[in-house]
Amino acid sequence: MMDIRTQIEAELARLEREKGVCVVYACESGSRAWGFESADSDYDVRFLYARPTEWYLRVVPGSDVIERPIDGMLDISGWDLRKALQLLRKSNPPLLEWLQSPIVYRERRGIVERIRGLMPQYYQPVACYYHYLHMAQGNYRDYLRGETVWLKKYFYVLRPVLACLWIERGYGIVPIQFQALVDCVLDDEDVKAAVGDLARRKKAGEELDRGPQIPRISDFLARELDRLSAGQAPPAVPTSWAGLDQVFRECLIEIYGDRVQTAPPAGEQAC
């Protein structure tokens, strides 16, 4: 039986053949990238891909997303390169996280480094702040109200709350790894100890289903959500398309050359 990395590589190669695309980057997102996975956590694979140049020269845009049905523990989906660059201009937090993932399955380094190089230029604290705040509010409302709560969902409120604190302090792009947030912005040592204990339990494989609230963590989250909801994020800064257009052209030329590249025959990879 093939290991999970080999399975992921095989699935990416199959997608390239079937869809006629070139996968330029594939990484782990979700709990395994955040650093609080358990043995039975899903593999949430996200990827960026490019199509032959001719595909972009059309009046009606085609689909810019590829999704596969969840197969066992493997959840895999990806975005077209042009879509990714459009979202980078909006400082899309999931994309910023993917580009920082510590678990990378595929990377055309020259292309991905160009995209990463644009992250500071297009980072918008306000977009990220409200993304994480709304995520925290929704997860708190759905899972952590009442005397009995979904224990593992603490992480899905803690992480976006700590991300908001990171942005509030002006530290720049939010890191993907949970422990980096805990170390840098969680100042209350009692809360930090309670969070560390919960993380150890999760990674040890303990079933963190429904159980009584953890008062130190619940009180911290309720207090911070009230405060953050009443605050204001820094204003948005206008950005230009120019850098994104240049990188998009350079990426297509690197993959397909400087002439218009037509789609490959069915069943052949595009790179």
N, C-alpha and C positions, 0 to 999 in steps of 0.2 A: 504493500500500500504506500503510495507516494506521500511525502510529508507535505505540510500545508504550504510552505513556500514554493515547492515544486508545483503543487496544484494551482496556486495563484499564477505562477509564471505560465503554466499551460493554458489557463483560462484567458490570460491577456493575449497570448499568441493566437488563440482561437478567435478572439474578438477582432484582432487585426485582420485575420484572413476573411472572416465572415463579413465584416463591415467595411473593409478596404481602407482602414485608418492606420495611423502610426501612433502608438502610445509613447508619449515623450516623458511621462512621469506617472508613477503609481506608488501609493503609500498606504500605510495604516492610519485610519482615523478612529475616533471613538475611544473606548476605555483602554485598549491596549496601547494606543499612542499617548493617552493622558497619564497612564502609569498606575491605574487602580483596577486592572483587570483581574479576573479569577480564571481558573483553568478552563471553565466552560464558557467564557466570554466569546461572543462572535468575533470573526475577523471582518472588520469594516474596511474594505479596500476601496479607495477612491483614486481615480486616474484622470489625466489630461491627455487629449489626443488631437492630432491634426489630420485633416483630409487633404487629398491632392488639390493643388492650387485652383484648378478649374472649378471645383465644387463651390468655392467662395464667389465665383463670378456668375451670379445668377440673380434674377429679378426677385424670385420668391425664396426666402431663406429656407433651408432644410432643417431638420431636427438637430439640435445642438447638445443632446443628452443621449447617453447610452446606459441602459439599465438592464440588469439581469435579475431574474427571479431569485430570491434567497434560496441557497442550496446548502442545507445542513447548517453549518456554522459560518458559511461564506456569504457575505453580502457585498456585492461589487457593482459599482456604477461610476460613470465618468462624464466629464464636460468637454465639449469642443474647446480648442485653444482660444478661438476668438471670443467665445462666451466667457471663458476664464479671465481674459484680459479686460473685457467689458466690466466684469464683476470686480476686478482688481481696482478699477477706477472708482468704484463705490466702496472700496475698503471692505469687501465681503469677508466677515470673520471666518467662516469655514474654510475659504480658500487660503487665507493667511495661516490658518492652523495646518492645513495640508502641507504647505510649503515648508513648514518647520518640523514635520513629523520625524521622530527618531527612527522609525521603521520604514525603510524605502525598499520597494520591490523592483522598481525600474526607474532609470533616470538618464536622460540624454543631457549630460552635465552642462554643455555649453548653452543649451536652450533654457534649462531650468535656472541656471545662474543668472541669465539675463532677466528672467521674470523676477527672481528673488531680489535682484538689484533695484527693481522698481518699487518694492514694498515700502521703503521709507518715504518715497516721494508721494505715494498715493494713500498712505495710512491716514485715516480720518477718525480721531478719537470719538467723535459724536456718534458715528454710525456703529462703531463697535460697542460703545457704552450702552446704547439702547437695545442693541441685539442681545447682549448678555443680561441686561436688566429684565427684559421681557421674558427671556428664557427662564431666569431665576423665579420671577413672579409666577409664571405658569406652572412650573414644576412644584413650587412650594404649595400653590393652591391645590394642585391635583394629588399630591402625594404626602405632604407633611403637615396637614391640618388635622387636628384631633389628637386624642390621647394615644391611639395606635396608628403607626405610620409605616410606610415602606422604607425600611432602613437603608437599603442600597441607594435609594433615591436621594439620600442626603448629599451624595457626591454630585448629583445633577443639579443641585441648588448651590452647594458650596462653590463649585468651580466657577459658575458665572458670577456669583457674588464677589469672589476674590478677583475675578477679571475686572469687574467694575472698580474695585479698590485700586487695582494696578493702574487703570486708566486715570482714575481720579488723582493719583499721585504723580501723574505725568511721566511714567516709566517707559512709554513707547508701546510698540507692538506687543500684544499679550502673548506670553509663551504658551505653547501647547501643553507642556507637562505640569500636572497638578502640583507636584511637590515644589516646583519653582515658585508657584504662587503662594503656597503655604509658607515657605521659607521667607519670602520677601514682604508679604503684606498682612499675614495673620499674626498680630502682635500679642494677643491674649494667650499666655502660655497654657492656661487651663483648657481653653478651646482647642489649641493646637495639640495638646496631649490626647484629648477625646477624639479628634479627627485622626490622629495617628493610630490610635487603638482600633478605630473602625476600619481604617485602611488595611491594617494587618489582618484583621478578621476576614475581610473580603478576599485578600490575596491568598490566605490560607485555605480558602474554599468553603468557609462557613456560609450556610444559607442565610442571607440577609433579606428575608422576606418581611412580613409584617411583625411589628413588635412595639413595645412602649417607646415613647419619645426618649431621646437623649437630651436631657434638659440643657446642658451647657451649649450644645450645638444648636438646638432649636431656639434658645433665647438669643444667641448671637445672630442667627439668620433673621429672626423676626425684627430685631433691633436694626440691623443693617439694611434690610429691605425697606423698612419705614424711612430711614434716613436717605438712602439712595433714591427712593421714589420721589422724594421732595426736593432733590438737588437738581443741578443743571450740568450737563456735559459741556466741554469746550465747543465753541462754534465750528461749523464745517469750513474748510478752506477750499476755494475753487481750484480745480486741477485741469490739466490739458490732456487731450488725446494724443499729442504728438509722440511722446515717448512710447506709448502703447502701440501706435501704428508702426513705428520703426522696429520695435521688437517683433511684432507679428510678421512683418515682411522678412526680417532676418531669419526668423525661425523657419518659415516656409522655404526660403532659399537654402538653408542648411539641410533640410530634409529632402527637398525635391529638385533643387537647382534653380537657376534664375529664369527658366522658361516655364510657360504654363504647362502644368503636369495634369494629364487626364487621369481618370480613375483606372486602377488596375483591373484586369479581368477578374471575374468572380472566383473566389477561392484563393487569390494571391494577396500577400501582404503588401501594404503601401510603403513599406520602408525596410 
